């Protein structure tokens, strides 16, 4: 099994000592994290579970922070400077956008019937 040597702060060393032989498992788990921070998924799920009206669904949009991050990722992609992790993040934003567009498209008949 390969060995890796890294320098870490003392407080992190103490935390790692407390996990003992679970360190390889924890490292593997940390490499399989979702590409986006949990608060983004929470924002979307909170909205969807709030029983939104058809008008609220039509008006749903990303937060300004999400838009800013997406713009940054798109600029880096266009410039050819995007990292693999950023590409995964951009791909996840695209999947979420597709989901939201699909939900909004399914919402159109309800908006039309209210007009």
Secondary structure, DSSP 8 states (H G I E B T S, - for coil): ---------HHHHHHHHHHGGGHHHHHHHHTT--SS-HHHHHHHHHHHTT---HHHHHH----HHHHHHHHHHHHHHHTT---HHHHHHHHHHHHHHHHHHHHHHHHHHHHHHH-
